[in-house]
Amino acid sequence: MSLWFTEKQTENVGFSIKVSRQLFSKKSDFQKIEIFDSEEFGRFLALDGIMMLTEKDEHIYHEMIVHPAMAVHPRAKDILVIGAGDGGVLRELARYKSIKHIDVVEIDENVVEAAKEFLPQTACGFKDPRIDLHFEDGVRFVRRKSDCYDLIIVDSTDPFGPGEGLFTKEFYGGCNKALRKDGILVNQHESPFYKDDAAAMAHTHKHIFKRFPIAKVYQAHIPTYPSGHWLFGFASKKYHPLKNLNSDKWNALKIKTRYYNTNLHLGAFALPTYVEEMLKDVE
Amino acid sequence: MSLWFTEKQTENVGFSIKVSRQLFSKKSDFQKIEIFDSEEFGRFLALDGIMMLTEKDEHIYHEMIVHPAMAVHPRAKDILVIGAGDGGVLRELARYKSIKHIDVVEIDENVVEAAKEFLPQTACGFKDPRIDLHFEDGVRFVRRKSDCYDLIIVDSTDPFGPGEGLFTKEFYGGCNKALRKDGILVNQHESPFYKDDAAAMAHTHKHIFKRFPIAKVYQAHIPTYPSGHWLFGFASKKYHPLKNLNSDKWNALKIKTRYYNTNLHLGAFALPTYVEEMLKDVE
């Protein structure tokens, strides 16, 4: 017998991982949460059948959603993280002594509980004493906040299901208001390759571009996400992601990473022509 | 009924494409050649069950194996292409009026015939009158050549089966000899992500690094190749891939590309830390 997990990345594309066993399965109020173990990728988390992270490549996503902004902002002390129920973003943030406080807003408490039990590689991030964990809707949380964060990281699921509200113009407007006058917003931006993902990406960029004076996009190779070509949005009120990169300062922190480095930081903002054109179309 | 083509990217990972129909199947002296049609990727070519190209993303591979070197070499006139039975590399080379002559060495005539019949999008490259097509083993062809090419492009299959000899130190030594004193070698370099691909990549880099004063690696997002994270080797006797990039000159050619641009050229050489470490380990 062999057991295979298959994600339909589009109606016509399947990505399959040979599974050694299922570790966890629960239907929460929001979604179906499943954790599997596999030889190739280690443990992996799926929400509603969509792979969210694997132990083999989650570091790429988590390093790339955290370090570029932290290497640009000269003094990011107060951070808001939306989503991030697995803890991976928090693990990366915890490496900065300069951070004073992190609000984490995760809609589904069950994801955090499952991660703490079965995904220690990312859930270790929850241990940091600077974290306040809020189980509520990110859109509602942000609505109440004003001028109090240096950095907001939106580690959302896809724009279908419980994460849907995180892709609206109201939400990005709320993020703008919640940020200080030199704040940065980093958003997981989906992929430019398959049609539906690309439409979500363009839609998101359009909303963010309207609300921030600086709105750039950068990319990473994340093999277990559809197409492996993943984008992040870097939106900012003051700092430019390339001109304000302080490589020397970041390198002096001696944070050991496996994917991110300050040279790659510069390269990640150099996008393929077809992606540049998609972005220009909505600007 | 639904028909699916599945490539085992590793023993534990499958990538599946819904197929509308099979257009061609033949067992040649070297390999099994198959061409399918699909809604998501258009037509695609598989050799021994491994996807070689799809109409949706072949332009990424072909642009990235051709344009970086052409944007660096100030006068590449005589070109040798090993492999390339589908014609995609030739289509991209044909866009440079400055090229005088292209030798193409493909071991399997049946691939060229099948491409000409079923893959017009890439096989159009064979129409260029500057091309001389040789059906023979690339290793043997190169052995006879000395000081006569400005650019060699190795568009090989994987290092198993008929392409195996193209990953040996003898072959790269032969390429060095066949190149002029300011020649460039570009090599498809496999992927750094899955274990066997990464081993092939490191092995190849080791051979090339020993034989060329400049041996750099660059990357692209190619969704239908394993992991989507693909590498190319840029080996050179004189020109540096970044310092000798002539962006103004290349942009003045007004070659319309969908993936490559001169900004991305610079970014593509900025590698993730784990890839840099793999390369350093064999240097």
Contacts between the chains, C-beta under 8 A, distances in Angstrom:
chain1	res1	chain2	res2	distance
A	4	B	14	7.0
A	6	B	14	7.7
A	6	B	16	7.6
A	10	B	40	6.1
A	11	B	18	7.4
A	11	B	40	8.0
A	12	B	17	6.6
A	12	B	18	4.0
A	12	B	38	6.6
A	12	B	39	5.3
A	12	B	40	3.9
A	13	B	15	7.8
A	13	B	16	6.9
A	13	B	17	6.1
A	13	B	18	7.4
A	13	B	40	5.7
A	14	B	4	7.0
A	14	B	6	7.7
A	14	B	14	7.3
A	14	B	15	7.5
A	14	B	16	3.8
A	15	B	13	7.8
A	15	B	14	7.5
A	15	B	15	6.1
A	15	B	16	7.6
A	16	B	6	7.6
A	16	B	13	6.9
A	16	B	14	3.8
A	16	B	15	7.6
A	16	B	16	6.7
A	17	B	12	6.5
A	17	B	13	6.1
A	17	B	14	8.0
A	18	B	11	7.4
A	18	B	12	4.0
A	18	B	13	7.4
A	38	B	12	6.6
A	39	B	12	5.3
A	40	B	10	6.1
A	40	B	11	8.0
A	40	B	12	3.9
A	40	B	13	5.6
A	40	B	194	7.7
A	57	B	193	7.8
A	60	B	272	7.5
A	193	B	57	7.8
A	193	B	221	7.8
A	193	B	223	5.3
A	194	B	40	7.7
A	219	B	221	7.3
A	221	B	193	7.8
A	221	B	219	7.2
A	221	B	221	6.5
A	221	B	227	7.3
A	221	B	228	6.4
A	221	B	229	3.9
A	221	B	272	7.3
A	223	B	193	5.3
A	223	B	227	4.0
A	223	B	228	5.9
A	223	B	229	6.3
A	227	B	221	7.3
A	227	B	223	3.9
A	227	B	228	5.9
A	228	B	221	6.4
A	228	B	223	5.9
A	228	B	227	5.9
A	228	B	228	2.2
A	228	B	229	6.1
A	229	B	221	3.9
A	229	B	223	6.3
A	229	B	228	6.1
A	257	B	273	5.7
A	258	B	272	7.3
A	258	B	273	5.6
A	258	B	274	4.7
A	259	B	272	4.4
A	259	B	273	6.1
A	259	B	274	6.4
A	260	B	272	7.6
A	260	B	273	6.9
A	261	B	270	7.9
A	261	B	272	7.4
A	261	B	273	5.0
A	261	B	276	7.5
A	263	B	270	4.6
A	264	B	270	4.6
A	264	B	271	6.7
A	264	B	272	6.0
A	264	B	273	7.5
A	265	B	270	7.9
A	266	B	267	7.0
A	266	B	270	6.2
A	267	B	266	7.0
A	267	B	267	3.4
A	267	B	268	6.9
A	267	B	269	7.2
A	267	B	270	2.9
A	268	B	267	6.9
A	268	B	270	7.4
A	269	B	267	7.2
A	270	B	261	8.0
A	270	B	263	4.7
A	270	B	264	4.6
A	270	B	265	8.0
A	270	B	266	6.2
A	270	B	267	2.8
A	270	B	268	7.4
A	271	B	264	6.7
A	272	B	60	7.5
A	272	B	221	7.3
A	272	B	258	7.3
A	272	B	259	4.4
A	272	B	260	7.6
A	272	B	261	7.5
A	272	B	264	6.0
A	273	B	257	5.7
A	273	B	258	5.6
A	273	B	259	6.1
A	273	B	260	6.9
A	273	B	261	4.9
A	273	B	264	7.5
A	274	B	258	4.7
A	274	B	259	6.4
A	276	B	261	7.5
